[in-house]
Amino acid sequence: MIEKYWLFYLLALIAEIIGTISGFGSSILFIPIASLFFDFKIVLGITAIFHIFSNLSKIYLFKNGIDKRIAIKMGIPAVISVIIGALLTNLLPQKELEIMMSTAIFIVAIYLLFNSSKKLADTNSNLIKGGLVSGFLAGLVGTGGAIRGLTLTAFGLEKNVFIATSALIDLGVDTSRAIVYTANGYVHKEFLITLPFLLVISLLGTWVGKIALKKIPQNWFKNIVLIIILLTCLIKLLIYLFHNV
């Protein structure tokens, strides 16, 4: 079990670094990684708490980049919908929903990658829609960062603003769903031993990611985000196929 945990921590660190560079958080990578070690509902609980640590680290290290208008317009709908999604976790088949989500996101990311000039209109309506969908999926299947990332990428935000604003929105989302998951019994006492290690990993991974981000030109940032989204969705689909062969 010790060896398994150390492998888990190493993969979590890699997920945090990549999640920081991409700007949409580590959950889209962390969920499939943690699912290799723990039951899916336990994964939901661990991911929510880990992401709270991760978001606090990003807010601290990128605090000068927060766009408060976007954070409020997108964050409030996201917090409302994440609670609804989290409450539905006992009623709907998460695995099937996760595969459908990954497939849809994969298609949208390909479209945006090959139509890089396309941008969403900077409207309250688009921010609210992005917040509702990303929050709901975060509560239901554990990760809505790709939808939030696609929305913020389409707004053409500067990379530091992108990361800081996304982290602030996600902090509200993860805190809300962590409360629901804990009430549902997804946070088991025997796994609390992982939390101090995950706190250190979140700080270290965010710091390393910030250093790496400084070397990435702004005009590359959008495509890097989209490519990471594509790869992680593809990995999720392959993991699902592998486990069902």
Salt bridges, closest charged atoms under 4 A:
GLU16 OE2 - LYS58 NZ 2.65
GLU98 OE2 - LYS236 NZ 3.41
ASP122 OD1 - ARG69 NH2 2.88
ASP170 OD2 - HIS51 ND1 2.90
ASP170 OD2 - ARG148 NH2 3.27
ASP174 OD2 - HIS51 ND1 2.89
ASP174 OD1 - ARG177 NH2 2.58
GLU190 OE2 - HIS188 ND1 3.64
